[in-house]
Amino acid sequence: MLTTACGAVEERRTAAMAAALDFERALGARDGGAVCRALAPATREEVAQSAKTTCAKGILDEEVPSADAVPEDVQSVDVNGRQARVVFPADTLFLSLFPGGWKIVAAGCTPRPQRPYRCTLKGG
């Protein structure tokens, strides 16, 4: 029973990391459509609303740092239930698990001592 639970956590951890890497690769390639497909619905809507255009066009104007999108650059992956945090040297991403897989709910996040992270990109 314990092995099954650990296996499930490791599978979610691996899937969250893969989604984060896909997001970073799309961001680095400046592929607005792919970046937006990696975002959670509320985050995608927030980008489009604040940019007053489509998400695919507006996301490229956001100042989200692009991390090197190779597994070796992932510093840590924390999964707690349906939530995950993936830390790269230049960026921290927060993800949620949706029926279609892991989606980015916040990006461009930097820690602040004794306070919540400050994120450049997040859902409303």
Backbone as a ProteinNet text record, in pm:
[ID]
protein_1_A
[PRIMARY]
MLTTACGAVEERRTAAMAAALDFERALGARDGGAVCRALAPATREEVAQSAKTTCAKGILDEEVPSADAVPEDVQSVDVNGRQARVVFPADTLFLSLFPGGWKIVAAGCTPRPQRPYRCTLKGG
[TERTIARY]
82.2	0	86.2	189.8	278.6	351.7	392.6	460.2	368.4	241.7	146.1	132.6	121.7	109.2	234.5	350.5	475.2	486	444.7	448.1	359.1	241.7	148.8	207.5	271.9	334.7	446.9	527.4	638.4	586.3	477.3	417.2	367.4	302.3	254.8	371.8	476.6	596.4	658.7	672.4	730.1	642.8	511.7	419.8	420.7	427.8	434.1	563.7	673.8	801.2	796.9	737.5	727	644.2	534.9	451.6	528.7	606.3	686.9	793.6	856.9	958.7	897.1	779.8	711.1	680.3	632.9	604	730.4	838.8	964.2	1019.1	1006.4	1052.1	970.9	839.3	752.7	783.6	807	841.4	973.1	1072.1	1202.5	1194.3	1104.6	1086.5	994	937.6	844.1	723.1	675.8	558.4	438.1	375	265.1	150.9	118.4	10.9	41.8	162.8	202.2	212	261.7	268.5	127.9	34.1	-103.1	-171.3	-142.3	-199.6	-148.5	-31.6	25.4	-31.8	-102.7	-156.9	-291.5	-318.1	-449.6	-550.5	-677.6	-777.7	-783.6	-782.4	-790.6	-666.7	-552	-428	-430.1	-475.5	-488.1	-583.2	-695.7	-792.6	-734	-658.6	-596.7	-497.7	-418.6	-323.6	-397.9	-500.3	-576.4	-644.8	-701.5	-772.9	-677.6	-565.5	-472.7	-404.1	-383.4	-318.6	-418.2	-547.2	-653.5	-635.1	-592.5	-576	-584	-550.3	-551.5	-436	-451.1	-343.2	-215.6	-229.8	-112.5	-31.8	-99	-27	21.9	-63.3	-30.5	78.2	86.4	183.5	326.6	352.1	488.7	534.1	438.7	473	495.1	457	477	625.6	668.7	810.1	833.1	805.6	826	964.9	1048.7	1182.5	1175	1258.8	1263.6	1378.7	1347.6	1450.4	1503.6	1622.8	1672.4	1580.9	1526.4	1424.9	1483.1	1576.3	1630.6	1613.8	1583.5	1558.2	1669.8	1792.5	1904.8	1898.1	1826.7	1816.9	1702.6	1621.1	1514.2	1577.6	1562.8	1622.9	1538.5	1405.9	1319.5	1178	1107.5	966.6	895.8	800.7	721.5	578.1	520.3	381.4	305.6	193.4	106.2	-35.8	-84.2	-218	-222.7	-308.7	-326.4	-249	-157.2	-77.5	70.5	146.3	289.8	366.1	491.1	584.2	708.6	751.1	872.2	968.1	1088.1	1185.9	1300.5	1323.5	1437.6	1530	1655	1742.8	1686.7	1618.5	1571.7	1421.1	1348.9	1204.1	1147.2	1033.9	956.7	816.3	764.8	631.2	542.6	415.5	315	216.2	180	92	-23.6	-132.6	-246.4	-279.8	-332.2	-370.5	-515.5	-537.4	-669	-700.6	-824.9	-857.8	-765.9	-717.2	-628.4	-481.2	-448.6	-308.7	-268	-139	-84.5	-82.6	-126.2	-127.8	-62.2	0.4	68.4	-35.7	-36.8	-127	-53	79.5	160.6	303.1	365.5	503	574.8	705.3	783.2	777.9	776.1	757.4	891.7	901.3	1021	979.8	1057.8	1023.8	1050.9	973.7	993.8	995.4	1095	1103.9	976.8	925.9	808.7	681.9	680.4	564.3	542.2	423.7	400.7	491.7	506.5	583.5	520.5	604.7	555.9	568	456.1	454.4	417.6	493.4	467.4	339.4	317	203.1	122.1	-8.6	-94.1	-239.6	-320.3	-462.8	-533.8	-649.1	-723.5	-817.8
-119.3	0	125.2	126.7	241.4	261.6	155.8	165.6	228.9	193.8	251.3	401.1	442.1	584.6	659.7	605	670.3	676.2	568.6	566	672.1	690	791.9	931.4	956.9	1087.8	1109.1	1007.4	1020.9	1042.7	976.6	998.4	1141.6	1194	1333.4	1430.1	1399.1	1483.9	1488.6	1373.1	1363.7	1437.6	1420.3	1487.1	1639.1	1685.1	1829.6	1887.8	1816.8	1863.8	1869.3	1769.5	1768	1886	1917.7	2032.6	2162.7	2173.8	2293.9	2308.5	2198.5	2202.1	2239.7	2186.6	2222.5	2371.4	2424.9	2568.5	2650.1	2614.3	2689.2	2679.8	2563.3	2548.2	2637.9	2639.5	2723.3	2871	2907.2	3046.5	3085.7	2998.4	3024.3	3033.3	2955.8	2957.8	3070.9	3142.8	3253.2	3203.8	3085.2	3024.9	3055.4	3169.7	3216.5	3117.9	3050.5	2951.8	2837.6	2784.4	2673.2	2718	2839.4	2891.8	2898.2	2952.2	2965.8	2831.7	2733.9	2600.5	2537.3	2579.7	2526.6	2595.4	2705.7	2781.7	2728.7	2746.2	2715.9	2814.2	2774.1	2861.8	3003.3	3016.9	3150.1	3233.6	3169.9	3241.6	3286.7	3200.3	3233.7	3352.4	3349	3459	3589.1	3581.2	3700.6	3764.2	3682	3733.9	3805.9	3742.1	3802.1	3930.7	3929.6	4046.8	4164	4138.5	4248.6	4300.4	4213.3	4255.3	4313.5	4291.6	4337.3	4280	4155.5	4082.4	3933.8	3849.5	3706	3671.7	3561.8	3515.2	3492.6	3428.7	3394.8	3517.8	3630.4	3754	3823.5	3830.7	3903.6	3840.7	3708.5	3640.6	3676.6	3706.3	3737.2	3875	3959	4089.8	4084.5	3974.6	3959.2	3941.1	3989.6	3978.7	3857.8	3741.6	3617.3	3565.8	3542.5	3491.6	3352.3	3327.1	3195.9	3117.3	2998.4	2912	2817	2764.1	2659.1	2539.3	2488.7	2383.8	2245.4	2211.7	2076	2021.6	1894.1	1837.3	1863.4	1870.3	1892.2	2029.1	2124.2	2258.1	2272.9	2170.6	2174.7	2155.3	2256.8	2249.5	2168.5	2180.2	2099.7	2095	1989.3	1972.1	1926.9	2007.3	1973.3	1952	1838.4	1808.9	1785.7	1852.7	1835.5	1824.1	1701.4	1679.8	1718.5	1813.6	1858	1986.7	2022.6	2143.9	2106	2185.5	2158.3	2289.5	2283.9	2395	2337.6	2401.4	2358.6	2477.2	2452.8	2559.8	2541.3	2645.5	2655.2	2762.5	2770.5	2876.6	3017.7	3040.3	3175.1	3194.1	3091.6	3103.4	2997.3	3028.9	2931.6	2930.6	2810.9	2794.1	2723.9	2761.7	2692.2	2630.5	2505.5	2431.4	2370.3	2344	2269.7	2157.9	2050	1936.4	1951.5	1957.2	1969.1	1837.5	1817.6	1693.7	1667	1771.5	1755	1748.7	1748.1	1742.4	1864.6	1874.1	1984.3	2112	2221.6	2352.6	2455.1	2553.5	2659.8	2758.7	2781.3	2881.2	3010.9	3001.8	3120.9	3094.8	3200	3189.5	3320.9	3316.9	3436.5	3469.9	3367.2	3385.9	3391.3	3486.1	3499.4	3497.7	3428.1	3421.7	3555.2	3580.1	3698.5	3650.3	3688.7	3642.1	3674	3572.7	3585.1	3631.4	3622.8	3665.8	3570.1	3573.5	3487.6	3525.9	3433.8	3461.9	3580.3	3653.8	3756.7	3697	3694.4	3631.3	3731.3	3728.7	3815.3	3774.2	3645.7	3589.6	3503.2	3533.9	3452.3	3472.7	3376.8	3384.9	3474.6	3525.5	3616.7	3546.3
0	0	0	81	87.9	-44.1	-110.1	-239.1	-343	-341.5	-436.2	-414.5	-289.8	-259.4	-302.6	-273.8	-314	-465.6	-533.1	-678.7	-737.9	-679.4	-729.5	-713	-599.4	-576.6	-677.4	-699.3	-794.6	-936.1	-973.1	-1105.6	-1119.3	-1015.3	-1019.9	-1024.8	-950.7	-950.4	-1090.4	-1153.3	-1287.2	-1389.1	-1378.7	-1471.9	-1452.5	-1327.8	-1301.6	-1358.3	-1339.2	-1392.7	-1545	-1608.9	-1755.3	-1804.3	-1735.9	-1775	-1758.9	-1651.4	-1629.1	-1737.2	-1772	-1877.9	-2012.2	-2042.8	-2167.4	-2170.7	-2059.1	-2049.4	-2075.3	-2009.5	-2024.3	-2166.6	-2228.3	-2367.5	-2460.6	-2441.8	-2525.2	-2502.8	-2378.6	-2346.3	-2412.8	-2402	-2463.5	-2614.6	-2675.9	-2820.8	-2865.5	-2767.6	-2793.1	-2873.8	-2836.9	-2898.2	-2809.4	-2834.8	-2752.1	-2740.2	-2848.4	-2844.7	-2750.6	-2759	-2672.1	-2526.7	-2504	-2366.8	-2308.9	-2383.3	-2333.6	-2311.9	-2394.8	-2374.2	-2244.6	-2198.2	-2074.6	-1950.3	-1970.2	-1857.4	-1811.3	-1683	-1627.1	-1687	-1697.6	-1759.4	-1700.2	-1569.1	-1508	-1538.6	-1545.9	-1577.5	-1723	-1810.9	-1953.3	-1970.9	-1901.1	-1908.8	-1856.1	-1748	-1689.2	-1787.1	-1855.1	-1953.9	-2065.7	-2121	-2231.2	-2186	-2067	-2016.9	-1992.1	-1928.1	-1898.8	-2024.5	-2124.2	-2248.8	-2349	-2322.7	-2413.8	-2555.3	-2559.7	-2685.2	-2651.7	-2744.6	-2715.1	-2621.6	-2553.6	-2466	-2547.2	-2662.7	-2745.1	-2785.1	-2805.3	-2838.5	-2712.6	-2612.4	-2490.7	-2406.5	-2407	-2320.9	-2356.4	-2481.9	-2524.4	-2477	-2432.5	-2376.9	-2226.2	-2164.3	-2020	-1991.5	-1878.4	-1841.4	-1751.2	-1806.6	-1733.6	-1768	-1667.6	-1698.2	-1758.6	-1855.4	-1919.1	-1858	-1812.3	-1753.5	-1860.6	-1838.3	-1925.5	-1905.3	-2011.5	-2001.5	-2018.1	-1931.8	-1929.5	-1788.1	-1775.7	-1642.5	-1541	-1587.1	-1495.9	-1428.3	-1489.1	-1431.9	-1331.6	-1317.4	-1218	-1080.5	-996.1	-863	-766.4	-778.3	-692.5	-749.1	-713.3	-748.3	-621.4	-576.5	-458.7	-502.9	-465.8	-499.7	-369.7	-359	-243.7	-295.8	-305.1	-359.2	-506.5	-538.8	-677.8	-707.7	-619.4	-635.8	-645.1	-719.5	-731.5	-744.7	-705.9	-723.9	-788.9	-900	-969.5	-968.6	-915.4	-899.5	-998.1	-1078.5	-1169.4	-1112.8	-1158.9	-1109.3	-1132.9	-1246.8	-1280.8	-1263.6	-1220.9	-1214.1	-1120.8	-1061.3	-984.8	-1042.2	-1068.7	-1124.4	-1023	-1021.3	-942.5	-1039.9	-1015.3	-1104.6	-1026.4	-1098.4	-1044.5	-1141.7	-1087.5	-1169.8	-1213.1	-1343.5	-1404.8	-1474.8	-1518.6	-1590.2	-1709.9	-1776	-1890.5	-1855	-1726.7	-1684.7	-1603.2	-1576	-1496.8	-1580.1	-1519.5	-1584.9	-1493.3	-1554.2	-1480.3	-1428.7	-1298	-1241.4	-1209.7	-1191.9	-1166.4	-1213.9	-1268.1	-1318	-1292.5	-1306.6	-1278.6	-1131	-1048	-903.9	-831.4	-739.6	-657.2	-510.1	-428.5	-286.4	-216.8	-112.5	-28.2	116.2	192.2	330.9	409.8	475.8	562.6	492.2	359.3	281.5	165.7	103.3	-13.3	-130.7	-223.5	-344.5	-419.2	-490.8	-583.6	-723.4	-797.6	-929.1	-1036.9	-1146	-1260.8	-1331	-1340.4	-1414.1	-1320.7	-1308.9	-1222.9	-1262.1	-1226.8	-1254.5	-1155.4	-1195.6	-1108.8	-1017.4
[MASK]
++++++++++++++++++++++++++++++++++++++++++++++++++++++++++++++++++++++++++++++++++++++++++++++++++++++++++++++++++++++++++++

